[in-house]
Amino acid sequence: MLETLASMPAFLQPWLLWLSTLTLGQIWKTIYDPPNKVNLTIAFLAISLRLPSYIKRYRIWRQSKTVVDFDWPVPEEASKDWKGNIIEEPSLFAHQKDESLLPPESGRTGAKRDHLTCYDPSTGYHLLTIPLLSASEVSDQITKAHSAQPEWAQTTFAQRISFLRSLKAWVLRDMEGIVRVACRDTGKTEIDAVFGEILTTLSKLDWLIKHGEKTISPSARPGNLLLAHKVSKVHYSPLGTVLALVSWNYSFHNLISPILAALFAGNTIVVKCSEQVAWSSLWFIGAIKACLRACGLNDDVVQLVICLPDVAETVTRNKLVKHITFIGSEPVGKKVALAAAEIMVPTCIELGGKDPAFILPGTDLDFFASTWMRGAFQSAGQNCIGIELFLVHRSQYSRFIEIMEPRIKALRPGTDAGSLISHAPISKLEGILASAVKSGAKILAGGKRHIHPEYPQAAYFEPTLVVDVNMDMEIAQEELFAPVMTVIPYDDVSEAVRWLNKSRYGLGAGVYGKNKTECEKVAQKLECGMVAINE
């Protein structure tokens, strides 16, 4: 329709633009209120201008409703009854100590730094040992994605929506397999995977299917009276080939989310997955590529890079990359930002968080108890926007602890609470807890590593409750990324707001109370990216 308007004489364009914005209801009213030749003429012109748009939309709508089935078998390692070989000292480089973990084709010798050992942190089972990409191989992957981008940019929204619908149908049909793959590679429980991997991904797919096209379609902009003879339009164009470096804690959602957005916008994408979840990332990317092929689309538009941080610089400094998304730690995020700055590439960087639950006086503690348990212990606390601090008013402090302590003590590692991603953070975590106790805090539950009776090689940490913490302690200032509920009493709401705003973190927060207006007032004072109220 905008193209039709652009071809009209300039002096007619404002009036024709007005006619084209009439809704069917307005057109109907124009015809019958009152029915005369002038009104009928206006209605006819309006319908004539809108008709091509309606026909085009109908055709696109029909095509976008197409769902293509495809099959992507779940790996044997993700089956319920599968038993693997247990690695005595599980790590990404366990093959350096035990060469039997190397694949036969590696030749055993001279390949110790060229491979990555994939294992289940909740059992110690060996999953796969995979070869790492060299710098030249990484560059080749980027070139593949770059070469596929011009063709992909010409695909229609209907084709892209059909791809998303097909992918959504697969997620709904095979969610059990997806959940098991994610659990096997990260050590999380199945319920954690359903919440964090499946529901979030379906929500992303739904939003793009319903709102994606409208969000990035060309749109007209109003002008002033002096420019009434002109039409202003905004067009959104693909950036080209984009890069996503994603974290391990949500091995499916964190991987697929930037892929969905990039492809829908007409970009191709290179994903550098975390080394911790290389096994599941290979399977998830394989499924996405299978869906693309089933839809008759080029699967080169998505490329997976599995490499170590030293080789990853090849990706972040590649001039074919036009945008970088990073999810991970602050030290690595700084390196990514500096590398991107050197080649003048925009970035979107999501680092750590120390999200608080701000519990206002008079809050119904029993009502929100389950919400807070999920917020603190989802994915064993390895959750970017999970709740790490609980600020409770002194008047309800004892009652809060009384409610939470038995719930936390009842959590069973391996059944109710998943494992950590590896053994690496456990010693530091125990040190931070010991420092808190030395400074006056009390550990009422957990506080140490858990030796699983069946899987002693697993990386479990006991669900922990720490109380009597103050904001000066290290435990209140550093991101733990662990199954630890840290509780801080406060006396004055304004004082507690000041405490939180002094934090070096500012990712998110939650405010809870019986009065929504009071919650919103507090939320507006918090200096962070997003605030949930009573959720």
C-alpha positions, 0 to 999 in steps of 0.5 A: 500500500505504501508503494501505491501511495508513493507512486501517486502525485505528491499533492494527493498523497496526504489525502490518500494516506488518510483514506487508506487508514480508514477501518472497515467500520469507519468505511461502513459508517461513511456509506450509511451516515448519511448515504449520499454520492460523496460518502459513497465515493469516499468509501469506494476510494478507501476500499479500492486503496485497501483491497490490494493490501487485504488480498496480500495479507490474506495470501500471506496469512494462508502461507504463514499458517503452514506447519511442516513436520520434521523428525529429529531423533532424541539421542540415546544418552537422553533416554531415561534408562541410559547408563553411561561410563562414569568419569572419575574426575569429570571436567571439560578436559578429562580426556587429558588424563584418560585417553580412553575418553577420546573418539577412535578417529582422534588417533589418541595422541596429539589431540588432547587440547583439540577436544572437549569432554562432554559429561552429565554434571548430575551423574558424572556420565561421559556423553561425548568427546568432541573436536574443537574448531580451529581459528580457520574453521571458525572463520569458515563457519562465519563465511558460510553464514555470511554467504547465505544472508542475501538469499535469506533476506529475500525470504518473506515473512510468511516463510519465516512465520511458517518456519517458526510455526513448524519449530513450535509444533516440534517443541510441543510434540517432542518437549519431553526429549528436549527436556531430557537433553537439556537435563542431561547436559546441565544437571537440572531437574525436569521441572526446572527444564520445563519452566526455563527451557520449554515455556520460555521458548514457546513464549518467544515463538508465540510473540514473534509469530503474532507480533514480529512482522508488525514490529519490523514492517515499514511504517508511516510517520506523521509530519507537520503542516509544512510537510503535509505534501510529503510522506515519511516512512521508516524501513527496517533492514537486516544487519547481515550476519550476527553473532551470539555468545550464549551461556550454559544455564539454559542450554536450549532457550539461551541458544534458540532465542537469539536464533529466532530473533535474528532469522525473523529479522532477515539476518543469518547467525553464528552461535558460539555456545558455552563449552559446558553444553556443547553436547546439547547445543549440537543436538538443538542446532541440528533440530533447527537445521532440520526444520529449515530444510523441511521448510525448503530453506537454506540451513547455512543461515545458522552456524554453531561454533564450538571452541575455547575462549582463545579461539573465540576472539576470531569470532568477536573480531571478524569484520563479517559480523555486524552485531554481537549478543553476549550472555555470560560473566562480567570479565568475559563481557568486557573482553567482548565489548572491547573486541566489538569496539575495535571493529565498530560493531554494536553489542547487547551484553547481559552480565550477572545479577544479584536480584533481590526480593523486596518484601514489604511490611504486611506481605502474605508470606504463606501465599508467596512462599512457593513463588520465592522457593522457585525464584531462589532454587530454579535450576539450582540457583543458576538463573540470571534473574533468579532471586539471590537476596531476600529483604524482609521487614523486621516485623515479619523476619522470624515468620519468614524464616519459620516458613522457609527453613523446613521447605529448604531442608526438605529439598532433596539433591538429585530429585528436587534440586539439580546439580551445579554445572561443574565442581569449579564454583563449589570451593569459592561458594563454601568460602563465601559462606564461611566468611558470612558466618564469621561476620555474624550470619547463620546457616540454618540449612545446607551450606556445603557440597553434597555427596550423592550416594549413587553418583559421588562424582556429581556436582551437587550443593545442598540447598542453603538458607543463610540468615542475619546477613547484612549488605556489607557482607561479600555474600550480599554483594557477589553473585553466587549463582547457586542454590542459596537463599540469603535473607536480610532484615530491614527496618525502614523501606527507604533505607532498604531501597538505598541499600539495593541501589548501591549494588554494582548490579542492576539486572532485575528485582521483585517487589512483594506486598499487599498493596499494589500501589505501594509496590509500584512506588518502591519499584519506581525507586529501584535502579535496575532493568526490570521489576516484577510486582507480586510475581 
